[in-house]
Amino acid sequence: MRFDLSSALPIQPRPIITGVDFYNPNLGVSALGLSALALLYPRLGPCDVMDWRRGVRLASPEILRHAGLTGNTSTNFIGWSQTRKFWRSDSALFAEIARRTGVPIGSGAKAIRDCSVLLDVSGGDSFADIYGRLRFVRVSRPKWMAAAMGTPYVLLPQTYGPYEDRGMRREAADIIANAVCAVARDARSFDVLKDVLGNRFDPTRHLVGTDMAFRLPTIDPPDAALAVVERARDIAKGAAVAGFNISGLIANADDSWRAYRFRDNYFATSLKLVTRLLASGAGAVVLLPHVIIRGGAQTESDIHASERLLAALAPADRARVVIANGYEFPTEAKAIIRRLDWFSGSRLHATIGSLSNGVSTATIAYSDKARGIFEALGVGDTVADPRVLSGDEVVEHQVRCFINRETHRNAIKERLPNILAIADRQMDDITRIISAKR
């Protein structure tokens, strides 16, 4: 449920969080928005959010609850949908004029001009060229506009790069260098940040931390959603229950795996993996979508990918596989994953939901963004890179991870308290740097 505001925005300047969304079908994007709000509100006070929708709305109690916030809290959602309808106040044209001239034309530019500080997360991994120029421009615009209007901006913990395109690499370097501070969410990404900046690197404001979603609350979904795990337990008859997230981004369209430079067909690899898990000690497998939309091969829907995988299994195996459903927030997906014995996935924030609950976790990674996070938890060896490994090698690697799940669970639990402490400390550092800038 959402609430419309007819009144103007608060006169007192507030921080604005950008590059996030809260009702996004991609639960990873929602996870970052909720986590940013959960971590920043106690430190900076009331924060507003610029999302990819329309109009000014008051955050619902439901959103605040999933961010772990209770009591008398107030957050405005400021819509900035970047429409092609140039006459609208939130149009891409107005945004481009504002960023080139510094004149606050349009609702987005005015909100950025009037905020106390802009805190940007770029959807977690979109401040890169891996998804193309269009997405790079979209996530860069708030930062460009802040710079043009003299508004201080912070790059919240996120992935930097890859930047294979020279033009985007130069633009990224300028954005990072001009930020009040910029935080990488793992050591590997921090190396990219330092390399991009060169002699403009400043260790006092260019920092390494961890993904904010490690501090995302875990909240039980409706009973019907949890019943999926109970069903899997009944099927498993005391054996381990494994979880798997197949990414519709790579599985749905026939040639998507080629675009990500995989050596073999990702869907076929996923099908082999589920079959092998069932033959290697898993009593049941729960397929957990992390992009919750209905759609076919032209969409990123993890639901479509999961249903297609289920249908492709042999009948005897199909009877031991269930698809999780009935949840709509990443906090709820975490609650389902927490009840599993082992989990693997390709969506990064599905695996962070697992890691942050101390579940033995592996991943089939379509980019470098996962490895640094897994290495920080002592389980870098559970990352399978299908750009390097063949499909059969990926399957065997993941099955070994399942078999050795207790070893990996112990490693994760040993390092998790430190990662959680880093998640808090990085936000304290950001708050300190912002305060010193004022």
N, C-alpha and C positions, 0 to 999 in steps of 0.2 A: 504494500500500500504506500502511495506517495502523497505528499501534501503540496499544494501550490501556494506560493506566497504572493500576495498582491502588493505588499509593502516593498520599499527599496531595501537594498543591502545595508547592513549595519554601518554606521558612520565610523566607528572605531575600526581602524585597519586590522585585518586578521591575516594570518598565513593562509595561503591557498595551496592545496595538494593537487598536482596535475599528473596526467599520464596514467590515470587509474579509472576504474569503473566499478560499480557495485552490483549491478544486475547483469553482468556480462555472462553470456553462455560459456565463455572460457573461464573456468573457475580459478585458473592461475591469475588472471587479471583481477578478478574479484578478491582473491587472497591478498594480493599486494595492497589494494585499496583499503581493505579492512585492517590489515596489519599496520599500515602507515597511520591510519586514524588511531588505532589502539596504542601505538607507541608515541605518537606526537602529541595527542591531546593532553596527557598528564604532564608533559614537559613544556608545551608552548601555550596551553590554554585552548580556547575555542578555535577550531580550524574550519575553513570552508574547503570545498572540493569542486574542482572544475572537471566535469565528466563529459562523455561524448553523446549527450542527449540535448534536450531543449528546455529552456525556461529556468526559472529559479524556484527551487523546491526545498522544503525542510526535510532533513534526513528522518526517516521513519524510525520509531522505536525498534523495529525489527532489525534494521541495519545497525543501529547502535548496539543492540544486544549481541549481534554476531561479531562486532568489534570489541566486545568485552566491556563496553561502557554502560554504566547505569547512572541513575540519579539525574540531576538537573544539567543536562548537556545539550548543546545547541550547535548544529552543523547545517550549513546551507549547501545545497548542490547547485552549482552554476553551470547551466547547459552550454556546451560549445561543440556543436555537432559537426562543424566544418562542412556545411552543405555546399553543393554546387549552385544553389539558387542565390546568385550574387547580391540580390537586393535584401536578403535577410541579414540581421545584425550579427549572426554567428557564421557568416559566410567565409569561405576560404579566401575570397577576394579581399574582403575587409581586413582579414588577418594578415594577408600579404602586404597590403598597403601600410598597416600599422607596423609591421616588422621592418619595412624598408624606410619608413619616414619617422617612426617614433611617435606619430600622432595617434591617439587612442580612438581609432574608428572601429566601431562594433563592440558588442557586449563582451567578447573575450578580452580585447585590448583594454577596455575600461576596467574590467575586473583585475587584470594583471597590474595595471597602473596603480590602482587603489589599494592593493594588498600590501601587507608589511614585508612579506618574503614569499617567493614562489618555491615550492618544494616538489621536484619533478622525479618521477620514477620510470618514465618511458615504457610503460607496460612491462617492465622487468628486463626485457631483452631486445626491444625494438630500436634502441639507439645503436644501430648497426646497419650494414648494407646487405645482410643475408636475406632480408625480406623485400629488397628492392628500394628504389628511390622514393616512391610514393609514400611508403610507411615512414621512411627516414625523415622526410619533410614534415609529415604530420606530427611526429613526436618531437621534432626539433622546433617547431613554430613557437610554442609557449616560451621556450628558452631564448629564442631569437628576439621575441617581442619584449621579454623582460629586459634584455640587454639594451634594446633600442630605447626603452622608456626609463632606464635608470633604476629598475626594480631589482634588488638583490635576488639571486636565485641559487638554489642548492640542488645538486644531483644526488638524490637519495640512493641507497645501496641498490645497484643494478649491474648488469653485464655491459661491458664496453667492447664493441667490435663483434665480429671481425669487420675490418675496414680494408677490403681489397681494392675498392674504387678510390683512386687518389683524390678526387674532388670531395667525396664524402669524408674521407680521412682528414682532409684539411679543415673542413667545416666542423667536424667533431672535435678536433684539437682546439679550435677557437672557442667553441662552446664550453669545453671542459676548463680551459685556461681562465675564462672570464667568470666562472662560477665562484661563489663565496667558498664553497667546498664541494668536493665530489668524492663519493664513496663507492668502491668496487665491492661486489658481494662475495668475492673469493680471490685467492692469491693469483690464479692464472689471469683473471680479468684485470687485476691490479697491474700485472706485468704489461698487459696491452695498454692500459691507461698511461703508464710511465713511458712506454715506447712511443705512443702517439704524441705525448706532450714534449718529449725531448728535454731541452734545457728550460722549458717552462714548468717542469714538475716542481712542486712545492710540498715537501713532506708534512708541513703544518696544516695543510688544507686538502691534500689529496691522500685519502685514507683507504685502508682495506678493512672490511667488516664481514658481514654475512647477510644472507637473505632475510628480509624482515619477516617473511612468512614462518620462520621458526618460532615466532612469538604469536602466531595466529591461534586464537582459542580453539579448543576441540569441543563441539557442541553436538549432542545426540540429535539425529533427525527424527522424524515421526517413526513410530513403532513399525510401520509397514516397510520402511527402508531397512531397518535393522533386521527384519525377518529374513532378508536375503542371506545374511550371514548364518542365521539359525538353520536355514534350509541347507546351506552348504555344509554345516557341521553334521547335520543328519545324514547327508549323502556320504560324507567322508568317513563316518563310522569310527571316529577316533584318530584317523590319520590327519596329517597336516592339511590345512586349507591355505592355498596360495592365491594371491591376487595378481591381476595383470591389467595394465592400462595400455590399450592399443590406440595409437594416435591417428585420428581421422585425417589430420593434416597430410600424412604420408601414405596412409593405407587406402584412402577412398578412390582417388583418381589413379588410373592404371600406371601412369608414368611419374607420379610424384616422387617416388623413391629415387628416380634418376636425377631429378632436379636437386636433391639433397646429396647427390654423389654417393649413394649407397652402392655397394658391389652387387647386391642381389635384391630381389623383390621383397619389400618389407612385409607386405601382407602374408606372403607365403612363408616367410621366416616366423612371423607371429603364430601362424597356424601350426607350424612344426613345433614351436616352443610349447604351446599349450598341450599338444599331443604328447610330447616328451615328458612334460611335468607330470602328467597323469600316469605315465608309465614308470616314473622315477620316485614314487612315494607320495605324491600329492593325492589325497583322497578326493578333493574337489578343487575347482578353480573358480574364483569370483572375478568376472570382468567388470572393471570400474571405469566408466566414462568420466572424463574430466572436462570435456566440452559438451555441454548438455543442450544440444539442439537436434531437432528432427531434420533430416535432409538426406540427400543421396550422395553420389560420387563427386558432385561438384562442390560439396561443402566440406567443412572441417569436422563434421559431426563424429564424435567418438561413439555415440549411440549407434549410428549407421555402421561404423567399422566393427563394433562389438557384435551386432546382430548378424552381420555378414560372416564374421569369424565363427560364431556359434553354428550358423547354418552349414558351414563348410566342414565341420567336424564329422567324423564317423559317428553313427548313431549311438554306439556304446559310450563314446567319449562325451558326446553331446549331453547325455543324461547326467553327467557329473560336472557340468559347467552351468553357472547362473550369471545373469547380468544384474548388477546393482542398479537400483532405480529408486525414485521417491524422495530424492534430496535435491536441493537447489543452491546450496551455499558450500564453499570449500571447507568451512568449519564442520559441516555435516559429513562431507566425504572423508575428512580426517577421522571422524568417529567410526566410520565403517572400516577404514583401513586399520585402525588401531586394534580391531578384533581379529585380524588375520595373523597367520604364522609367518608369512613371507610375502613380499610384494616386489613387483617389477613394473616399470612403466616407461614410456617415452615422454610424457608430459612432465616437465621438470617439477611443477608444483604439486603434482600428484605424488611424486617421490619425496618431496620435502614434507608433505603431509605424513608420509610414512616415517621418514627419518626423525622428524621432530617428536614422534611418539615412541621412538626406540624400537621400531619394528625392523627386522632384518630386511634390507632393501637393496635392490639392484636396478640397473637401468639399461635400456637400449637407447643411446643418445644420438640425436640427429645433428647436434652441434657441440662445440667445446664447452658450452656454459655449464654442463652438469659436472664435469670432471673435477673442477676445483672445489665444488661444494662437497662432493663425495670424498675427496682426498682429505679435506679438513676434518672429516669424521672417521678417518682411518680406514675407509673402505673404497679407495680409488680403484682397487682391483675388481670391484663389482660393476664397473662401467664397461659396457660393450660398445665399441664403435663400429657400426656397420659400413662406414666409409673405408675401414681398414680390413675388417674381418669379413669373410664370406658369410652367407646366411647360415650355413651349417655350423660354422665356427661360433657365430653369435648364439645359436641354440645351445650348443654344448657348453659354452661359457656360462650362460644363464642357468642351465641345469646344475652345473657345478656350484654355482652360488646358492641355489636352492638346497642342495645337499649339505653345503657347509654353512647353512643359515645360522646356526648357533654361534659359530666363531664370529661371524659378521655382526650378529646382534650384540654380542659382548663388546666388540670394538665400538659400535655406535653408542651404546649406553655409557661406556667409559668416557667418551669425548663430548657427549651431548651437553652436559652441564656447562662446559666451557663455551660451547657454541651459543647457548642461550645467554650466557653472560656477555659475550661479544655483541649479540643482538641488542642488548640493553646499553652497553657501553658506547656503541657507535652512535646511538641516538643522543646520549649525553654529550658526546663530542660535537655532534652537529649543533645541539642547543648552545653549547659554550661558544662555538665559532660564530653563530648567528648573533648572540648577545654581544660579543666583542666587536662585531661589525656595526652595531647600532650606535 
